[in-house]
């Protein structure tokens, strides 16, 4: 306990220098600008910055990436409020109430509430990150091949069923991602799989070019195929954060913070789930629920707190288990690996200080968004006035550089183009990219864990279903898949309904 | 989580869009099943490294084969869910927005010309980038200019070229000179 506090103190001291503060503020500023631009996601921002910071010292690079991650999600609320278009998927829940406030001439107030909600949410998440990551990392040391097999499968299954509105399409994308991860030399015997004798494919499909294609190039195509320019609401009132309203809605802030962190802990769920679940929970208990969707401060506060607190929540399993909670945290994890830090159970043994460094970095990111929320909101909004016919070709240039820079291979540019075109058409047919990304990240772990597990058990599947932690993960994974069957879903609904009725009856009798 | 009923659009004779969507899902289901079967065949025929005397439970094609099976089953479920009588009739095709298709082909053409043709074939990156950005802005704004009845004047051309050169120069400077990242 005391050694943890001392390491945390050291981590905070290590970022209190001019360079680290400049990197952190710069990363957050870039993130806010990218978040303000509709369609450009946190995933793309982190992927591009990973290539930009590839030659930097590991901690400086990760600091920039974390601050840009937090900044992008914070910046996305600007467009949700002023244009009624979520800057990132996570800000969709802020659109209804934020834009309604803006239409009433209270755009500045809405932005101020978003800033205070984002600050409080991230701060709450940072506390959970500091408290729970070392604990989870300790627990994960007892995980073996069987547990990691189920955890990888659980991530893809959960991401497929929660992201988007069609689990079947989500699982298909997850399976595709898992398959794409198998292309190239496999980990045990260096045997080429699905390379068709093409040496370029032996190295596999790299994560960064794939992500830049799926989230960058596909977005360029989507944006330019639709010529409609949205009208921005003018902002006349003050944008100062409203901490009086944080105090007034403290229950919403606390509830949304807890929900955000918990959704963040679930593998592959994404920040938007944190925002939507917090919004739904706030609507269910709020005194002003009739105002939800029409400019409710409670609703906007819940959505912003929920999505921002899920960021540290997503970093927790990425660090402790090596299982990312969302697409942006998957890129963050890949960046850590590029810089020689392998997230997962061995992190507490190989780089024990790093977890505390990440806590300090996320704290700096939290302060950064408050600084920019106080001083730079109006100038930052100028970026929204750039025409998309000017902006998108430049974004495509960055995509090309981002795809090439990590390995200096032209092949990666071709991969980015192919994946981007595929993603564009798949997205139009209702397929989501997040399960694909999770599959791509977890494919290697799934393959290794399955084969290692089978060797250890001499071909028996029994340990996959009988070890205590394995059986827990297996049950949840199978339940997620079975819930797609209507008959099973109605049975579960009936059983849970009956149980909750009994519990309510018992509690009312006691009362 | 949505149930199959929620996910599948309802189909009735008055809903051509829903039928077009189901038709799209059905055709993509055939694609998924085809890919799944191809992966399965590729995995079954993959070298089992018997000459290296490896543990038979660690053959390289094990997981890809299972993924091929999963993809085929999921594709079949999608196909079953979207199947309706006369689904493949020509009348159920989604209407094509010609203007959107034209724009899409233009963007694709520009991006592919840059990514495959211009980059990495001897031209300095800043120059390739400047040419791409200038041509892309001019081409993408052509339709807007046409509908507004404006013609391309020298001032607009110079401004666009300046944006292109600026983008190429700044990206080269920041990535190559400041952050020491190699450019294509």
Interface residues (C-beta under 8 A of the other chain):
Chain A: X51 X52 X53 X54 X55 X56 X161 X162 X165 X166 X167 X168 X169 X171 X172 X175 X176 X178 X179 X182 X186 X188 X189 X191 X193 X194 X217 X220 X221 X224 X225 X226 X227 X387 X389 X390 X392 X393 X394 X396 X397 X398 X400 X401 X404 X405 X408 X410 X413 X414 X416 X417 X421 X429 X446 X447 X450 X451 X454 X455 X458 X459 X480 X483 X484 X486 X489
Chain B: X1 X2 X3 X4 X5 X6 X7 X24 X25 X28 X32 X39 X42 X46 X47 X49 X52 X54 X55 X56 X57 X58 X60 X61 X62 X63 X64 X67 X68 X70 X71 X74 X75 X77 X78 X81 X100 X103 X104 X107 X108 X110 X111 X112 X114 X115 X116 X119 X120 X125 X129 X132 X133 X136 X137 X140 X141 X143 X144 X163 X167 X168 X171 X174 X175 X179 X180 X181 X182 X183 X184
